[in-house]
Amino acid sequence: MTFNFGDIVDADAKAAKFREVSSRLQAGKDQTVAIGDGANDLKMMAEAGVSVAFRAKPVVRAQASCALNWAGLDAVVNLFE
């Protein structure tokens, strides 16, 4: 799956791309992380072993493995140390 400039990337496209990349990398679900902030990221985040809500809407925070509300994106590294 490739995206071209101007393509609409919806929830299904994000989830499909996540599965494609995971498969190409031969990564098991437990080896993957997805980060999102809106409802259109939920399907992708459901594909991941760890899902991170980054400064996200309440519906995303409620379904994510963890949430980062006040830290920068680099704080994701601290989840795995």
Stockholm file with secondary structure:
# STOCKHOLM 1.0

chainA/1-81         MTFNFGDIVDADAKAAKFREVSSRLQAGKDQTVAIGDGANDLKMMAEAGVSVAFRAKPVVRAQASCALNWAGLDAVVNLFE
#=GR chainA/1-81 SS CCCCTTCCCCHHHHHHHHHHHHHHTTCCGGGCEEEESSGGGHHHHHTSSEEEEESCCHHHHHHSSEEESSSCGGGGGGGGC
#=GC SS_cons        CCCCTTCCCCHHHHHHHHHHHHHHTTCCGGGCEEEESSGGGHHHHHTSSEEEEESCCHHHHHHSSEEESSSCGGGGGGGGC
//
